[in-house]
């Protein structure tokens, strides 16, 4: 039983490492999911000596988890204003108030914002 538990702990730890990698690097690969997944697989193989087949499986599972996280995060319009955006994660029970000026400063007013589309009003 201990060997099975250790194997599950190892897989969970490596999947968490893949998830952390995907979260850090997803903005670099918005239009090319396969490149992001390949980088995550290579990260597990090269940094943690994970077998490539296992790394592929764990990176794929981590990507599904990443998509689930993104899906459940929601903008709460009733609590947002013209200057503050409220975002909620109902599963974790977290809620964030983000000033629009911070979004502009950190996301929109950066050299790499070409990944975002301008919406003319």
ROTOR-785234 format. One record per residue (C-alpha): residue number from 1; z, y, x negated. Coordinates in steps of 0.5 Angstrom, whole numbers, plus 500, padded with zeros to 3 digits. Each point is the difference from the previous one (the first is absolute). Layout:
<sevos>
<sevo><nr>NUM</nr><c3>Z</c3><c2>Y</c2><c1>X</c1></sevo>
...
</sevos>
This chain:
<sevos>
<sevo><nr>1</nr><c3>500</c3><c2>500</c2><c1>500</c1></sevo>
<sevo><nr>2</nr><c3>502</c3><c2>505</c2><c1>494</c1></sevo>
<sevo><nr>3</nr><c3>493</c3><c2>499</c2><c1>497</c1></sevo>
<sevo><nr>4</nr><c3>496</c3><c2>501</c2><c1>507</c1></sevo>
<sevo><nr>5</nr><c3>505</c3><c2>507</c2><c1>501</c1></sevo>
<sevo><nr>6</nr><c3>498</c3><c2>502</c2><c1>493</c1></sevo>
<sevo><nr>7</nr><c3>493</c3><c2>499</c2><c1>501</c1></sevo>
<sevo><nr>8</nr><c3>500</c3><c2>504</c2><c1>507</c1></sevo>
<sevo><nr>9</nr><c3>504</c3><c2>506</c2><c1>496</c1></sevo>
<sevo><nr>10</nr><c3>495</c3><c2>500</c2><c1>495</c1></sevo>
<sevo><nr>11</nr><c3>495</c3><c2>501</c2><c1>505</c1></sevo>
<sevo><nr>12</nr><c3>503</c3><c2>505</c2><c1>504</c1></sevo>
<sevo><nr>13</nr><c3>502</c3><c2>504</c2><c1>493</c1></sevo>
<sevo><nr>14</nr><c3>492</c3><c2>499</c2><c1>498</c1></sevo>
<sevo><nr>15</nr><c3>498</c3><c2>502</c2><c1>507</c1></sevo>
<sevo><nr>16</nr><c3>505</c3><c2>506</c2><c1>499</c1></sevo>
<sevo><nr>17</nr><c3>497</c3><c2>502</c2><c1>494</c1></sevo>
<sevo><nr>18</nr><c3>493</c3><c2>500</c2><c1>503</c1></sevo>
<sevo><nr>19</nr><c3>502</c3><c2>504</c2><c1>505</c1></sevo>
<sevo><nr>20</nr><c3>503</c3><c2>505</c2><c1>496</c1></sevo>
<sevo><nr>21</nr><c3>493</c3><c2>500</c2><c1>496</c1></sevo>
<sevo><nr>22</nr><c3>496</c3><c2>501</c2><c1>506</c1></sevo>
<sevo><nr>23</nr><c3>504</c3><c2>506</c2><c1>503</c1></sevo>
<sevo><nr>24</nr><c3>500</c3><c2>503</c2><c1>493</c1></sevo>
<sevo><nr>25</nr><c3>492</c3><c2>500</c2><c1>499</c1></sevo>
<sevo><nr>26</nr><c3>497</c3><c2>499</c2><c1>507</c1></sevo>
<sevo><nr>27</nr><c3>498</c3><c2>508</c2><c1>500</c1></sevo>
<sevo><nr>28</nr><c3>496</c3><c2>498</c2><c1>494</c1></sevo>
<sevo><nr>29</nr><c3>496</c3><c2>495</c2><c1>504</c1></sevo>
<sevo><nr>30</nr><c3>499</c3><c2>503</c2><c1>507</c1></sevo>
<sevo><nr>31</nr><c3>493</c3><c2>497</c2><c1>501</c1></sevo>
<sevo><nr>32</nr><c3>500</c3><c2>494</c2><c1>496</c1></sevo>
<sevo><nr>33</nr><c3>506</c3><c2>495</c2><c1>502</c1></sevo>
<sevo><nr>34</nr><c3>497</c3><c2>494</c2><c1>495</c1></sevo>
<sevo><nr>35</nr><c3>501</c3><c2>505</c2><c1>494</c1></sevo>
<sevo><nr>36</nr><c3>507</c3><c2>501</c2><c1>502</c1></sevo>
<sevo><nr>37</nr><c3>502</c3><c2>493</c2><c1>502</c1></sevo>
<sevo><nr>38</nr><c3>496</c3><c2>498</c2><c1>493</c1></sevo>
<sevo><nr>39</nr><c3>505</c3><c2>505</c2><c1>496</c1></sevo>
<sevo><nr>40</nr><c3>506</c3><c2>497</c2><c1>504</c1></sevo>
<sevo><nr>41</nr><c3>498</c3><c2>493</c2><c1>498</c1></sevo>
<sevo><nr>42</nr><c3>499</c3><c2>502</c2><c1>493</c1></sevo>
<sevo><nr>43</nr><c3>506</c3><c2>503</c2><c1>500</c1></sevo>
<sevo><nr>44</nr><c3>504</c3><c2>494</c2><c1>502</c1></sevo>
<sevo><nr>45</nr><c3>496</c3><c2>496</c2><c1>495</c1></sevo>
<sevo><nr>46</nr><c3>501</c3><c2>504</c2><c1>494</c1></sevo>
<sevo><nr>47</nr><c3>507</c3><c2>503</c2><c1>501</c1></sevo>
<sevo><nr>48</nr><c3>504</c3><c2>494</c2><c1>503</c1></sevo>
<sevo><nr>49</nr><c3>495</c3><c2>494</c2><c1>498</c1></sevo>
<sevo><nr>50</nr><c3>499</c3><c2>498</c2><c1>507</c1></sevo>
<sevo><nr>51</nr><c3>495</c3><c2>495</c2><c1>501</c1></sevo>
<sevo><nr>52</nr><c3>493</c3><c2>503</c2><c1>502</c1></sevo>
<sevo><nr>53</nr><c3>500</c3><c2>496</c2><c1>507</c1></sevo>
<sevo><nr>54</nr><c3>507</c3><c2>502</c2><c1>501</c1></sevo>
<sevo><nr>55</nr><c3>499</c3><c2>507</c2><c1>499</c1></sevo>
<sevo><nr>56</nr><c3>494</c3><c2>500</c2><c1>504</c1></sevo>
<sevo><nr>57</nr><c3>504</c3><c2>497</c2><c1>506</c1></sevo>
<sevo><nr>58</nr><c3>506</c3><c2>505</c2><c1>499</c1></sevo>
<sevo><nr>59</nr><c3>496</c3><c2>506</c2><c1>499</c1></sevo>
<sevo><nr>60</nr><c3>496</c3><c2>499</c2><c1>507</c1></sevo>
<sevo><nr>61</nr><c3>507</c3><c2>499</c2><c1>503</c1></sevo>
<sevo><nr>62</nr><c3>503</c3><c2>506</c2><c1>497</c1></sevo>
<sevo><nr>63</nr><c3>493</c3><c2>504</c2><c1>503</c1></sevo>
<sevo><nr>64</nr><c3>502</c3><c2>497</c2><c1>507</c1></sevo>
<sevo><nr>65</nr><c3>507</c3><c2>503</c2><c1>499</c1></sevo>
<sevo><nr>66</nr><c3>497</c3><c2>507</c2><c1>498</c1></sevo>
<sevo><nr>67</nr><c3>496</c3><c2>500</c2><c1>506</c1></sevo>
<sevo><nr>68</nr><c3>505</c3><c2>498</c2><c1>504</c1></sevo>
<sevo><nr>69</nr><c3>505</c3><c2>506</c2><c1>497</c1></sevo>
<sevo><nr>70</nr><c3>494</c3><c2>505</c2><c1>501</c1></sevo>
<sevo><nr>71</nr><c3>499</c3><c2>498</c2><c1>507</c1></sevo>
<sevo><nr>72</nr><c3>507</c3><c2>501</c2><c1>503</c1></sevo>
<sevo><nr>73</nr><c3>501</c3><c2>507</c2><c1>497</c1></sevo>
<sevo><nr>74</nr><c3>499</c3><c2>505</c2><c1>505</c1></sevo>
<sevo><nr>75</nr><c3>499</c3><c2>507</c2><c1>501</c1></sevo>
<sevo><nr>76</nr><c3>505</c3><c2>503</c2><c1>505</c1></sevo>
<sevo><nr>77</nr><c3>497</c3><c2>505</c2><c1>503</c1></sevo>
<sevo><nr>78</nr><c3>506</c3><c2>502</c2><c1>505</c1></sevo>
<sevo><nr>79</nr><c3>504</c3><c2>502</c2><c1>494</c1></sevo>
<sevo><nr>80</nr><c3>495</c3><c2>503</c2><c1>496</c1></sevo>
<sevo><nr>81</nr><c3>498</c3><c2>507</c2><c1>499</c1></sevo>
<sevo><nr>82</nr><c3>495</c3><c2>505</c2><c1>497</c1></sevo>
<sevo><nr>83</nr><c3>504</c3><c2>500</c2><c1>494</c1></sevo>
<sevo><nr>84</nr><c3>503</c3><c2>493</c2><c1>499</c1></sevo>
<sevo><nr>85</nr><c3>497</c3><c2>493</c2><c1>502</c1></sevo>
<sevo><nr>86</nr><c3>505</c3><c2>494</c2><c1>502</c1></sevo>
<sevo><nr>87</nr><c3>498</c3><c2>493</c2><c1>498</c1></sevo>
<sevo><nr>88</nr><c3>504</c3><c2>494</c2><c1>502</c1></sevo>
<sevo><nr>89</nr><c3>500</c3><c2>493</c2><c1>498</c1></sevo>
<sevo><nr>90</nr><c3>503</c3><c2>496</c2><c1>506</c1></sevo>
<sevo><nr>91</nr><c3>501</c3><c2>494</c2><c1>497</c1></sevo>
<sevo><nr>92</nr><c3>505</c3><c2>502</c2><c1>494</c1></sevo>
<sevo><nr>93</nr><c3>502</c3><c2>506</c2><c1>505</c1></sevo>
<sevo><nr>94</nr><c3>498</c3><c2>505</c2><c1>495</c1></sevo>
<sevo><nr>95</nr><c3>498</c3><c2>507</c2><c1>502</c1></sevo>
<sevo><nr>96</nr><c3>497</c3><c2>506</c2><c1>495</c1></sevo>
<sevo><nr>97</nr><c3>499</c3><c2>507</c2><c1>501</c1></sevo>
<sevo><nr>98</nr><c3>495</c3><c2>502</c2><c1>496</c1></sevo>
<sevo><nr>99</nr><c3>498</c3><c2>508</c2><c1>499</c1></sevo>
<sevo><nr>100</nr><c3>493</c3><c2>501</c2><c1>501</c1></sevo>
<sevo><nr>101</nr><c3>500</c3><c2>504</c2><c1>494</c1></sevo>
<sevo><nr>102</nr><c3>502</c3><c2>494</c2><c1>496</c1></sevo>
<sevo><nr>103</nr><c3>494</c3><c2>496</c2><c1>502</c1></sevo>
<sevo><nr>104</nr><c3>495</c3><c2>506</c2><c1>498</c1></sevo>
<sevo><nr>105</nr><c3>503</c3><c2>500</c2><c1>493</c1></sevo>
<sevo><nr>106</nr><c3>501</c3><c2>493</c2><c1>499</c1></sevo>
<sevo><nr>107</nr><c3>494</c3><c2>497</c2><c1>504</c1></sevo>
<sevo><nr>108</nr><c3>495</c3><c2>505</c2><c1>502</c1></sevo>
<sevo><nr>109</nr><c3>500</c3><c2>505</c2><c1>494</c1></sevo>
<sevo><nr>110</nr><c3>499</c3><c2>495</c2><c1>494</c1></sevo>
<sevo><nr>111</nr><c3>494</c3><c2>499</c2><c1>496</c1></sevo>
<sevo><nr>112</nr><c3>499</c3><c2>492</c2><c1>503</c1></sevo>
<sevo><nr>113</nr><c3>500</c3><c2>502</c2><c1>507</c1></sevo>
<sevo><nr>114</nr><c3>493</c3><c2>498</c2><c1>500</c1></sevo>
<sevo><nr>115</nr><c3>502</c3><c2>494</c2><c1>504</c1></sevo>
<sevo><nr>116</nr><c3>502</c3><c2>504</c2><c1>506</c1></sevo>
<sevo><nr>117</nr><c3>495</c3><c2>503</c2><c1>505</c1></sevo>
<sevo><nr>118</nr><c3>500</c3><c2>507</c2><c1>502</c1></sevo>
<sevo><nr>119</nr><c3>501</c3><c2>501</c2><c1>508</c1></sevo>
<sevo><nr>120</nr><c3>497</c3><c2>507</c2><c1>502</c1></sevo>
<sevo><nr>121</nr><c3>504</c3><c2>504</c2><c1>505</c1></sevo>
</sevos>
